[in-house]
Amino acid sequence: MIEKTTLDYLTDNGVSAFMEIPESFPATPFVLIEKTSGGGAEHISFSRLAIQSYGATLYEAAQMNEQVKTLMEDMVELDEICKVSLNSDYNFTDATAKRYRYQAVFDITHY
């Protein structure tokens, strides 16, 4: 499962990563991983992941976003990953919950 592979990869590289917001909202910067679409053919899968970077300030969220983009570029070194492309990234602050966040969307080709 690409979500678990990404979660483990980011965690192994020092990022506090989750697949859902923990019950007690973390005080430190963290990311949420969400698969937004996927498909595949001939034993090769294509997935689009949205990775939301949260921070106490907008600057902190932006810094986490940049760290995630750098790490995701290098994720192609994993045996099960063929290609990682940044689709888009942008300020995605949650005004309702008053939480600063950025979102980076990646297209990943994997086995």
C-alpha positions in Angstrom: 0.0 0.0 0.0 1.6 3.3 -1.2 0.2 5.2 1.8 2.0 2.9 4.3 5.2 3.0 2.2 5.2 6.8 2.2 4.4 6.9 5.9 7.3 4.7 6.8 9.6 6.5 4.4 8.9 9.9 5.8 8.9 8.7 9.4 12.3 7.0 8.8 13.6 10.3 7.6 12.6 12.3 10.7 9.2 13.6 9.7 6.3 13.2 12.1 3.8 11.6 9.7 0.2 10.3 10.1 -2.6 9.0 8.0 -5.2 10.7 10.2 -5.0 13.5 12.7 -4.2 12.1 16.1 -6.7 12.6 19.0 -4.4 15.0 20.7 -3.3 17.5 18.0 0.5 17.4 17.8 2.3 20.6 19.0 5.2 20.0 16.6 5.1 20.2 12.8 3.6 17.1 11.2 2.2 15.8 8.0 -0.9 13.9 7.0 -0.9 11.5 4.0 -4.0 10.9 1.9 -4.4 9.0 -1.3 -6.7 11.0 -3.6 -6.7 8.7 -6.6 -5.1 5.7 -8.2 -5.1 3.1 -10.9 -2.8 0.7 -12.7 -2.1 -1.6 -15.5 0.1 -4.7 -16.1 1.2 -4.9 -12.4 2.3 -1.2 -12.3 0.3 1.2 -10.1 -0.3 4.9 -10.4 -1.3 6.9 -7.3 -1.8 10.5 -6.4 -1.0 11.4 -2.8 -1.8 14.7 -1.1 0.6 15.4 1.8 -0.6 18.2 4.1 2.1 19.8 6.2 0.9 21.4 9.5 2.8 23.9 11.6 2.1 26.4 14.5 2.9 29.2 12.0 2.4 29.6 8.3 6.2 29.7 8.0 6.6 26.5 9.9 4.1 24.8 7.7 5.9 26.1 4.6 9.2 24.8 5.9 7.7 21.3 6.5 6.3 21.4 3.0 9.7 22.1 1.5 11.3 19.3 3.6 8.6 16.9 2.3 9.1 17.9 -1.3 12.9 17.2 -1.0 12.3 13.8 0.7 9.7 12.7 -1.8 12.1 13.4 -4.7 14.5 10.9 -3.1 11.8 8.3 -2.5 12.4 7.0 -6.0 15.4 5.2 -4.5 13.1 2.6 -2.9 12.8 -0.6 -4.9 9.0 -0.5 -5.2 8.9 3.1 -6.5 9.4 3.8 -10.2 8.8 7.6 -10.4 7.7 10.5 -8.1 6.6 13.8 -9.6 5.4 16.9 -7.8 2.0 17.7 -9.3 1.4 20.9 -7.3 1.9 22.5 -3.9 0.2 25.5 -2.3 -1.0 27.2 0.9 -3.9 25.1 2.2 -4.6 26.8 5.5 -7.7 25.5 7.3 -9.4 28.7 8.2 -12.3 26.9 9.9 -10.0 25.1 12.4 -7.5 27.9 12.4 -4.6 25.6 11.5 -1.7 26.5 9.2 -1.0 24.0 6.5 0.5 23.5 3.1 -0.4 20.8 0.6 1.9 19.1 -1.8 0.4 16.7 -4.4 2.5 13.9 -5.8 2.0 11.5 -8.7 3.7 8.2 -7.9 4.4 5.2 -10.1 5.0 2.1 -8.1 4.8 -1.7 -7.9 
